[in-house]
Amino acid sequence: MTNDFLNTPIEYLKGVGPKRAELLKAELGISTFAHLLVYFPFRYVDRSEFLPIGEISANTPLVQVKGKLIALQQMGTGRSKRMVGYIQDDTSVLELVWFQGLKWIQQKLKINKEYVAFGKPTEFNGKMNMAHPEIEDIKSFRENAVKGIQPVYNVTEKLRKNFINPKVLAKITHYLVELARGKVPETLPSYLVEDTNLVSLEEAFINIHHPESHDKLRQASRRLKFDELFHIQLRNVKLKKRRNIEYNGYLFPEIGQSFNQFYKHHLPFELTGAQKRVIKEIRSDLNAGKQMNRLLQGDVGSGKTMVALMIALIAMDNGYQTAFMAPTETLAIQHYNTIEKFLKDMPVEVRLLTGSTKNGERQEIAEGLDNGAIQILIGTHALLEERVKFKNLGFVVIDEQHRFGVAQRARMWKKNLLPPHILVMTATPIPRSLAMTLYGDMDYSVIDELPPGRKPVRTIHFTERNRLRLFGFIRQQIKSGQQVFVVYPLIEESRSLDLNNLMEGYESIVREFPLPDYRVSIVHGKMNPADKDREMQRFVKGDTQIMVSTTVIEVGVDIPNASVMVIENAERFGLSQLHQLRGRVGRGADQSYCILVTKEKYSTEAAKRIKTMVDTTDGFRIAKADLEIRGPGEMDGTRQSGIADLKIADLSTDGELITLARNKAEEILRADPSLEKPQNQVLWAIINTQSSGKINWSDII
């Protein structure tokens, strides 16, 4: 949908002109009226109410007071020179301080006159004061448009230097909002606006920039958030429905000998209720005659691999092969060893294909795939190679899918006549609101239960002053036969970050834990694969008791005997990464520990992360906290279309709106799959402006 008015270049707006237009485009990406209209305020200042001076505290945010100026005097000399005024109401006196523009202040303000002062209060020497307040006499305030709820816009330093500050931007935007009345086309059908009790788009834009009241602002925000989320969900649901129509899938009706033999005689543990539920959901997909495209989400150690293996056995019982793709060689080997161990007493041919596989073995694998002798192939990106051809590929498992590009994953579809069923697995728990948006075109299963008998990992926070206590704890664990990970964020010293680096850490560990009683491995990303594998294997076999490493061990290392994970400079890691690292221990029967070591001082955000890790081992609670702290743009690697670019919706707080948007999108497409009905033409037009899931507001309005 286009609109000539909203596509007008920003330089033609009152108060802008060519020079400012150039700056706005370079600094904020604003080049048209539409761009400015969707450049929303990041906060609001309430100039509609006054706070009694006696109720002000240092914790009070921006406040507005009114009272009589009872004194005004210049104090100090040189750099400490300042103008100090005292404003009084019925409750107390507030000190006003100016360090610049003293002459102007002295000329403007009159003793015993009533003024309105606005600013941030602070406490100094037991008294409340306000530095550089905005101030005007009460008569001017009542006549001025300043009163009410005022928008505050983000601007860059370069804009400020060129006299485009938040107030100037607010003034320019106000001109646009007034001009735009009657010229903003609707982006939703009228029946949907009515059903969801939304205000019009025009009213929403007016009140998001210049709210008439708090209630009007709330309604405006709700409408604009719904718009963003609904158009993303509409596209996701439409993609999903199109896939169901266009892509037939192989039928797996048989539950045969392979599955039954494994389930009755070789299953190493009782399946959890969550695993059974997910297997049932997947089986329903496999018998629907449509290609399955399902996300399996589960916490570290929840048993996703077992679910995938049991579906692979169903595929085998129906005459189909399975490809199991992992993002790294280490993780691929880990899956191969795990599945080989599960199937060791069964007649199932499982092979491993990675970049390190020798040519002779590659030829064997090629022949085994071609004649159907290999039922399960596990590997890395090597599975995507043109020469890897299957006799009858029916099922593909993609682990940690965000590490594979969309084009790479699509190449697996072309390995057979019909696209195989796809099961995407992630060990990074994702809040439902985020998953519905990131993976809205997929079906969605969750394993939200850990195997019985597993002891939660106990997480402890140490600061550097507790290092001797930490070393004592490590000695105690090693004496009891356990192994220890020590993870560092960097390989070499960084001058810009005060971090303990890996090499220094390794040397200090070796000093504290000398031969012959202790042996230490070291692994990092800059080692060649052979050396890395050798060191890893020494630890796996128990030849070394301590593994000093970078985060290369975050995924894919399963060592039941490792009971301690020490994370150095834990304040520098994100919540998701901390949780993944913690998941490397707690695989055995013994109580395991995660020790978070930090500097004595660290940021407020780091404190929230550390507290979350200490308080819970629930990956879904951790993911929710991660979303609230970091926002969605960083949470899922490459799969961010339409997410990081959200202009007003917040996936950490708008879960209810996401669900409403999803339900309405499904309801509309059920009744009108092609959006052909006259009342849905606006939706058909908008969905065709979207690209790769992104909602381009300047196109939509």
C-alpha positions in Angstrom: 0.0 0.0 0.0 1.5 3.3 -0.9 0.5 6.8 0.0 1.8 9.9 -1.9 1.5 12.2 1.2 3.4 9.8 3.5 6.1 9.2 0.8 6.8 12.9 0.7 10.6 13.7 1.3 11.1 14.9 4.9 12.8 18.1 3.7 9.4 19.5 2.7 8.1 19.3 6.3 8.0 22.7 8.2 11.1 23.1 10.3 13.3 20.6 8.3 14.7 21.8 5.0 17.5 20.1 2.9 20.3 20.3 5.5 18.3 18.9 8.4 16.8 16.3 6.1 20.3 15.1 5.2 21.2 14.8 8.9 17.9 13.0 9.8 18.4 10.5 7.0 22.1 9.8 7.9 21.6 9.6 11.6 18.1 8.1 12.1 17.2 6.7 8.6 14.3 9.2 8.4 13.9 10.3 4.8 10.1 10.5 4.3 7.0 11.6 6.3 6.2 7.9 6.9 9.6 7.3 8.4 9.2 10.2 10.8 5.6 9.1 11.7 6.9 5.7 12.8 9.9 7.1 14.7 8.2 6.7 18.1 9.1 8.4 21.4 11.1 6.2 23.7 9.5 7.8 26.8 7.1 10.5 27.9 7.2 13.3 30.4 4.1 14.1 32.3 3.6 17.9 32.5 0.0 17.5 33.4 0.4 17.2 37.2 2.4 18.9 40.0 4.1 17.1 42.8 4.2 18.8 46.3 7.8 19.7 47.0 7.6 18.0 50.4 7.0 14.6 48.6 10.1 14.8 46.4 12.9 12.4 47.0 16.2 11.6 45.3 14.6 8.5 43.8 11.8 10.5 42.2 12.1 10.7 38.4 11.5 13.9 36.5 9.0 16.0 38.4 7.1 19.3 38.0 6.5 21.6 40.9 5.0 25.1 41.2 5.6 27.7 43.9 6.8 31.2 44.7 10.5 32.1 44.1 11.5 33.4 47.5 15.2 34.0 46.9 17.7 34.2 44.0 21.5 34.7 44.5 24.8 34.2 42.7 27.3 32.1 44.6 30.9 30.9 44.2 33.6 32.0 41.9 35.4 30.7 38.9 34.3 27.2 37.9 32.1 26.9 41.0 30.2 30.0 40.1 26.4 29.3 40.1 23.0 30.9 40.4 20.8 29.5 43.2 17.1 30.1 43.6 14.6 28.8 46.2 11.0 27.9 45.2 8.5 27.4 47.9 5.0 25.8 48.1 2.8 24.9 51.0 4.8 21.8 51.8 8.5 22.7 51.6 11.3 24.6 49.7 13.3 23.3 46.7 16.7 24.6 45.7 17.2 25.4 42.0 20.8 25.5 40.7 22.2 26.9 37.4 25.8 26.7 36.3 25.4 28.3 32.9 23.3 31.2 31.5 23.5 32.9 34.9 23.0 36.5 33.5 19.9 35.4 31.6 18.5 33.6 34.6 19.0 36.7 36.8 17.2 38.9 34.3 14.3 36.5 33.7 13.4 35.5 37.2 11.7 37.8 39.7 11.4 37.3 43.5 7.9 36.7 44.9 6.6 35.6 41.5 5.0 32.2 41.0 6.8 29.7 38.7 6.6 26.2 37.3 9.9 24.2 37.5 10.5 20.9 35.9 13.6 18.6 36.1 15.4 15.8 37.9 15.6 16.2 41.7 18.8 15.2 43.6 20.0 15.3 47.2 23.0 17.3 48.3 24.1 17.9 51.9 20.7 16.6 53.1 18.7 19.1 51.0 16.7 18.5 47.8 17.8 20.5 44.7 17.2 20.5 41.0 20.0 21.4 38.6 19.2 23.4 35.4 15.4 23.0 35.6 13.1 24.2 32.9 11.3 27.1 34.4 8.6 29.6 33.4 6.1 31.8 35.1 2.7 30.3 35.9 0.8 32.6 33.4 3.1 31.5 30.5 2.7 27.9 31.5 -1.1 28.1 31.4 -1.0 29.7 28.0 1.7 27.4 26.6 1.3 24.1 24.8 4.0 22.5 27.0 1.6 21.3 29.6 0.3 17.7 29.2 2.1 14.5 28.4 5.2 15.3 26.3 7.0 12.9 24.0 10.8 12.4 24.3 12.7 11.2 21.2 16.1 9.6 21.0 18.6 11.7 19.0 22.3 11.2 18.3 25.2 13.4 19.5 25.7 14.7 15.9 22.0 15.8 15.7 22.4 17.6 19.0 25.5 19.4 17.8 23.4 20.5 14.8 20.6 21.9 17.0 18.2 18.9 16.5 17.6 18.0 20.1 14.6 15.9 21.4 12.5 19.1 21.8 13.2 20.2 18.2 12.3 16.7 16.9 9.1 16.8 19.0 8.1 20.1 17.4 8.8 18.8 13.9 6.8 15.7 14.6 4.0 17.7 15.9 3.8 19.6 12.6 3.6 16.3 10.8 0.9 14.8 13.0 -1.2 17.9 12.3 -0.6 17.6 8.6 -1.4 13.9 8.5 -4.9 14.2 9.8 -7.2 12.6 7.3 -4.3 11.2 5.3 -3.3 8.0 7.1 -4.8 4.9 5.4 -6.0 2.0 7.5 -3.9 -1.2 7.6 -6.5 -3.4 9.2 -10.1 -4.3 8.0 -12.8 -2.4 9.9 -14.3 -5.6 11.3 -10.9 -6.5 12.9 -10.5 -3.1 14.4 -14.0 -3.5 15.9 -13.5 -7.1 17.1 -10.3 -6.3 18.9 -11.5 -3.0 20.3 -8.7 -0.9 18.6 -8.6 2.8 17.8 -8.1 3.9 14.2 -4.5 4.0 12.9 -4.7 7.8 12.5 -5.8 8.3 16.1 -3.1 5.9 17.3 -0.4 8.0 15.5 -1.7 11.2 16.9 -1.8 10.0 20.4 1.5 8.1 20.3 3.3 11.4 19.4 1.1 13.8 21.3 -1.1 12.0 23.8 -4.3 13.8 25.0 -4.3 11.6 28.1 -2.7 8.5 29.7 -5.7 6.4 28.5 -5.4 7.7 24.9 -1.6 6.9 25.0 -2.4 3.4 26.2 -4.9 2.8 23.4 -2.5 4.2 20.8 0.3 2.0 22.0 -2.0 -1.1 22.0 -3.1 -0.4 18.4 0.4 0.1 17.0 1.8 -2.9 18.8 -1.1 -5.1 17.5 -0.4 -3.9 14.0 3.2 -4.9 14.1 2.6 -8.3 15.7 -0.5 -9.1 13.6 1.2 -8.5 10.3 4.1 -10.8 11.3 1.7 -13.5 12.5 -0.4 -13.1 9.4 2.6 -13.8 7.2 3.8 -16.7 9.4 0.3 -18.4 9.4 0.0 -17.9 5.6 3.4 -19.5 5.0 2.5 -22.4 7.2 -0.9 -22.9 5.4 0.8 -22.6 2.0 3.3 -25.3 3.0 0.5 -27.6 4.1 -1.2 -27.1 0.8 1.8 -27.3 -1.5 4.0 -29.9 0.1 2.7 -33.4 0.5 4.6 -35.5 2.9 5.6 -39.2 3.2 3.3 -41.3 5.3 4.8 -43.3 8.2 1.9 -45.5 9.2 3.9 -48.5 10.6 5.1 -48.9 14.1 7.2 -51.9 13.3 10.0 -54.2 14.5 12.8 -51.6 14.9 10.7 -49.2 17.1 9.1 -52.0 19.2 12.3 -53.9 19.7 14.1 -50.7 20.9 11.2 -49.6 23.1 10.7 -53.0 24.8 14.3 -54.2 25.1 16.9 -51.5 24.6 15.4 -48.2 25.9 17.9 -47.3 28.7 15.4 -45.4 30.8 11.6 -44.7 31.2 10.4 -41.9 28.9 9.1 -38.8 30.6 5.5 -37.8 30.1 6.7 -34.8 28.1 8.7 -37.1 25.7 5.7 -39.4 25.2 3.5 -36.4 24.5 6.0 -35.0 21.9 6.4 -38.4 20.2 2.6 -38.5 19.9 2.5 -35.0 18.4 5.1 -35.9 15.8 3.4 -39.2 14.9 0.2 -37.2 14.2 2.2 -35.1 11.7 3.8 -38.2 10.1 0.3 -39.6 9.3 -1.3 -36.4 8.0 0.0 -36.7 4.4 1.7 -33.3 4.7 5.4 -32.4 5.2 6.2 -32.0 8.9 8.0 -28.8 9.8 8.2 -28.9 13.6 10.3 -27.1 16.2 11.2 -29.3 19.2 12.3 -27.1 22.1 13.7 -28.6 25.4 16.1 -27.7 28.1 19.6 -29.1 28.3 19.3 -32.9 29.1 15.6 -33.1 28.6 15.9 -36.0 26.1 15.4 -34.4 22.7 17.9 -36.7 21.1 16.0 -39.8 22.3 12.8 -38.4 20.8 14.5 -37.8 17.5 16.0 -41.4 17.5 12.7 -43.0 18.2 11.1 -41.1 15.2 14.1 -42.2 13.1 13.3 -45.8 14.0 9.7 -45.2 12.9 11.0 -43.8 9.6 13.2 -47.0 9.3 10.2 -49.2 9.9 8.5 -47.5 7.0 11.4 -47.9 4.6 12.9 -44.4 5.0 16.4 -43.1 5.9 17.2 -40.4 8.4 19.7 -37.5 8.3 20.8 -36.0 11.6 22.6 -32.7 11.1 24.6 -30.9 13.8 26.4 -27.5 13.5 29.9 -28.6 14.7 32.0 -31.7 14.3 32.2 -32.1 18.1 28.4 -32.1 18.4 28.0 -34.4 15.5 30.5 -36.9 17.0 28.6 -36.5 20.4 25.3 -37.4 18.7 26.9 -40.3 16.8 28.4 -41.8 19.9 25.2 -41.4 21.9 23.0 -43.0 19.2 25.6 -45.8 18.5 25.5 -46.6 22.2 21.7 -46.7 22.3 21.5 -49.0 19.2 24.6 -51.2 19.8 22.5 -54.3 20.2 20.2 -53.6 17.2 20.7 -54.3 13.5 20.7 -50.6 12.5 23.5 -49.1 10.3 24.5 -45.7 11.7 27.4 -43.7 10.1 29.1 -40.4 10.7 30.0 -37.9 8.0 32.0 -34.7 8.7 34.6 -32.6 7.0 37.3 -34.8 8.5 35.9 -38.0 7.0 38.5 -39.7 4.7 37.8 -40.2 1.0 37.7 -44.0 1.3 35.1 -43.8 4.1 33.1 -41.2 2.1 32.9 -43.7 -0.8 31.6 -46.4 1.6 29.0 -44.0 3.0 27.9 -42.9 -0.5 27.4 -46.6 -1.5 25.5 -47.4 1.7 23.2 -44.4 1.3 22.6 -45.2 -2.3 21.6 -48.9 -1.7 19.8 -48.2 1.5 22.2 -50.1 3.8 22.7 -47.0 5.9 19.5 -46.1 7.8 20.8 -43.2 9.9 23.5 -40.7 8.7 24.8 -38.2 11.3 27.0 -35.3 10.3 27.7 -31.7 9.9 27.3 -29.3 6.9 29.0 -32.2 5.0 25.5 -33.7 4.7 24.5 -30.8 2.4 27.1 -31.6 -0.2 25.8 -32.4 -3.7 27.5 -35.8 -3.8 25.6 -37.0 -0.6 22.6 -38.7 -2.1 20.1 -40.9 -0.3 18.0 -43.9 -1.6 14.9 -42.8 0.3 15.4 -39.9 2.7 12.2 -39.4 4.8 13.2 -37.7 8.0 15.7 -34.9 8.8 16.7 -33.8 12.2 18.5 -30.4 12.5 20.1 -29.6 15.9 20.7 -26.1 17.0 19.1 -24.9 13.8 19.9 -21.2 14.2 23.5 -22.1 13.2 22.4 -23.1 9.8 21.3 -20.6 7.1 17.8 -20.9 5.5 19.4 -21.7 2.1 21.5 -24.4 3.7 18.5 -26.1 5.4 16.5 -25.9 2.1 19.2 -28.0 0.4 18.1 -30.9 2.5 14.7 -30.7 1.0 16.1 -31.6 -2.4 17.6 -34.9 -1.3 14.4 -36.7 -2.3 11.4 -36.6 -4.6 9.2 -35.1 -1.9 10.7 -32.9 0.8 11.4 -35.0 3.9 9.8 -34.4 7.3 11.8 -31.8 9.3 12.4 -31.8 13.0 14.3 -28.8 14.2 15.7 -29.0 17.7 17.0 -26.3 20.0 18.5 -26.7 23.5 18.1 -22.9 24.1 14.7 -22.5 25.7 12.7 -19.7 24.1 9.8 -17.9 25.8 6.5 -18.8 24.1 5.9 -15.2 22.9 9.3 -15.2 21.1 8.9 -18.7 19.7 5.5 -17.8 18.3 7.1 -15.0 16.4 10.5 -16.5 15.5 9.0 -19.8 14.5 5.5 -18.9 13.7 5.5 -20.8 10.4 6.4 -24.0 12.2 4.5 -26.4 14.6 5.8 -26.3 18.0 6.6 -28.9 20.7 8.1 -28.5 24.1 9.8 -31.1 26.4 9.3 -29.3 29.7 10.3 -32.1 32.0 13.7 -33.6 32.9 14.3 -37.3 33.4 13.5 -38.6 36.9 16.2 -38.9 39.4 18.4 -36.2 38.0 19.7 -33.8 40.6 19.5 -30.1 39.8 22.9 -28.4 39.4 23.6 -26.2 42.4 24.8 -22.8 41.3 27.1 -20.7 43.6 28.4 -17.2 43.1 32.0 -16.4 44.2 33.9 -13.1 43.8 37.6 -13.1 43.2 38.4 -12.7 46.9 36.9 -16.2 47.4 39.5 -17.8 45.0 41.3 -19.8 47.8 38.0 -21.2 48.9 37.2 -22.1 45.2 40.5 -24.0 44.8 39.8 -25.9 48.0 36.4 -26.9 46.7 38.0 -28.1 43.4 40.6 -30.2 45.3 37.8 -31.8 47.3 35.8 -32.7 44.2 38.8 -34.2 42.4 39.7 -36.3 45.5 36.2 -37.7 45.4 36.8 -38.8 41.8 35.1 -36.0 40.0 36.3 -33.8 37.0 36.2 -30.0 36.7 35.6 -27.6 33.8 37.1 -24.1 34.1 35.8 -21.8 31.4 37.3 -18.4 30.4 35.8 -15.8 28.0 39.0 -14.9 26.2 42.1 -16.7 24.7 44.5 -13.7 24.9 44.7 -10.7 27.1 42.5 -7.8 26.0 43.6 -4.3 27.0 40.1 -2.9 26.6 38.5 -5.5 28.9 39.8 -6.3 32.4 39.4 -10.1 32.0 41.3 -13.1 33.2 42.5 -14.7 30.0 42.7 -18.3 29.2 46.5 -18.7 29.1 47.0 -16.9 32.4 44.2 -19.0 33.9 45.7 -22.2 32.6 49.1 -21.3 34.2 47.5 -20.4 37.5 45.5 -23.7 37.6 48.7 -25.7 36.8 50.5 -23.8 39.7 47.7 -24.6 42.1 47.2 -28.2 41.0 50.7 -29.5 40.1 51.7 -32.9 38.8 51.7 -35.8 39.6 48.5 -35.5 41.6 46.6 -33.4 39.1 46.6 -33.3 35.3 45.1 -30.4 33.2 43.8 -30.3 29.6 43.4 -27.1 27.6 41.0 -26.5 24.7 40.2 -23.3 22.7 39.0 -22.3 19.3 42.4 -21.4 17.9 43.8 -25.0 18.3 44.0 -27.2 15.3 41.2 -29.9 15.3 43.6 -32.8 16.0 45.1 -31.1 19.1 41.7 -30.0 20.3 40.3 -33.6 19.9 43.3 -35.1 21.6 42.9 -32.8 24.6 39.2 -33.4 24.7 39.6 -37.2 24.6 42.1 -37.0 27.5 39.4 -35.4 29.6 36.7 -37.7 28.3 38.8 -40.8 29.3 39.6 -39.4 32.7 43.3 -39.0 32.0 43.0 -35.3 33.1 41.0 -34.0 36.0 40.6 -30.4 35.0 39.6 -29.0 31.6 40.6 -25.3 31.1 38.6 -24.0 28.1 36.9 -21.2 26.2 33.2 -21.6 25.3 34.0 -24.2 22.7 32.6 -26.7 25.2 29.3 -24.9 25.4 27.6 -27.4 23.2 28.3 -31.0 22.5 30.4 -32.3 25.4 28.8 -35.0 27.6 31.0 -36.2 30.4 29.0 -37.7 33.2 32.0 -37.7 35.6 32.4 -33.9 35.3 30.6 -32.5 38.3 31.9 -28.9 38.5 31.7 -26.1 36.0 33.7 -23.0 37.0 32.9 -19.9 34.8 35.5 -17.2 35.2 34.3 -13.6 34.6 30.7 -14.8 34.6 29.6 -11.2 34.5 30.8 -11.0 30.9 28.5 -13.9 29.7 24.9 -13.7 28.6 22.2 -15.7 30.5 21.7 -18.2 27.6 25.4 -19.0 27.4 25.7 -19.3 31.2 22.8 -21.8 31.1 24.3 -23.8 28.2 27.7 -24.0 30.0 26.0 -25.1 33.2 24.3 -27.9 31.2 27.7 -29.5 30.6 27.6 -30.8 34.2 24.9 -32.7 36.1 24.9 -35.6 33.6 25.8 -38.2 36.2 24.3 -39.4 39.5 26.4 -37.2 41.7 25.5 -33.7 42.9 27.0 -31.2 40.4 28.0 -27.6 40.9 28.3 -24.4 38.7 30.6 -21.8 40.2 30.1 -18.3 38.8 33.3 -16.2 39.5 33.0 -12.5 39.0 34.9 -9.3 39.8 34.0 -7.5 43.0 32.1 -4.8 41.1 29.9 -5.4 38.0 26.9 -3.9 36.3 23.3 -4.0 37.4 22.4 -6.2 34.4 25.2 -8.6 35.2 23.8 -8.8 38.8 20.4 -9.7 37.4 22.0 -12.5 35.3 24.0 -13.9 38.2 20.9 -13.8 40.5 18.8 -15.5 37.9 21.4 -18.3 37.5 21.7 -18.8 41.3 17.9 -18.8 41.8 16.8 -21.3 39.1 17.8 -24.1 36.8 14.6 -23.8 34.8 15.7 -22.9 31.3 12.3 -21.4 30.4 12.5 -19.0 33.4 16.1 -18.2 32.4 15.0 -17.5 28.8 12.2 -15.2 30.0 14.7 -13.3 32.1 17.1 -13.1 29.2 14.4 -11.7 26.9 13.6 -9.1 29.5 17.3 -8.1 30.0 18.6 -8.3 26.5 15.6 -8.0 24.3 14.8 -10.4 21.4 17.2 -9.1 18.8 20.2 -11.1 20.2 18.4 -14.3 21.3 18.4 -16.5 18.3 21.4 -15.9 16.1 20.4 -15.6 12.4 16.7 -16.1 12.7 15.7 -12.5 13.5 13.5 -11.4 10.6 10.7 -9.1 11.9 12.0 -9.4 15.5 15.0 -7.1 16.1 13.3 -4.5 13.9 10.2 -4.2 16.0 9.5 -0.5 16.5 7.0 -0.5 19.3 6.0 -4.0 20.4 8.0 -5.7 23.2 8.1 -9.5 23.1 9.0 -9.6 26.8 5.8 -7.9 27.9 3.3 -8.2 25.1 2.6 -11.9 25.2 -1.1 -11.4 25.5 -1.1 -9.2 22.3 1.0 -11.8 20.4 -1.5 -14.5 21.3 -4.4 -12.3 20.2 -2.6 -11.4 16.9 -1.9 -15.1 16.2 -5.5 -16.2 16.9 -6.9 -13.4 14.7 -4.5 -14.2 11.9 -5.5 -17.9 12.0 -9.2 -17.1 12.2 -9.0 -14.8 9.2 -7.0 -17.2 7.0 -9.3 -20.1 8.0 -12.2 -18.1 6.6 -10.3 -16.6 3.6 -7.0 -18.5 2.9 -6.1 -16.3 -0.2 -7.3 -13.0 1.4 -9.6 -12.6 -1.7 -12.7 -11.2 0.1 -13.2 -7.5 -0.5 -12.9 -6.7 3.3 -9.5 -8.4 3.3 -8.0 -6.6 0.3 -6.0 -4.3 2.6 -4.3 -7.4 4.2 -3.6 -8.9 0.8 -1.9 -5.7 -0.2 0.2 -5.4 2.9 1.3 -9.1 3.0 2.8 -8.5 -0.4 4.9 -5.6 0.8 6.6 -7.8 3.4 10.0 -9.3 2.7 11.6 -12.2 4.6 9.2 -11.7 7.5 10.1 -8.0 8.1 7.3 -5.6 8.5 8.2 -2.4 6.7 6.1 0.3 8.3 6.9 2.9 5.7 5.5 0.6 3.0 2.5 -0.4 5.0 1.2 3.1 5.8 
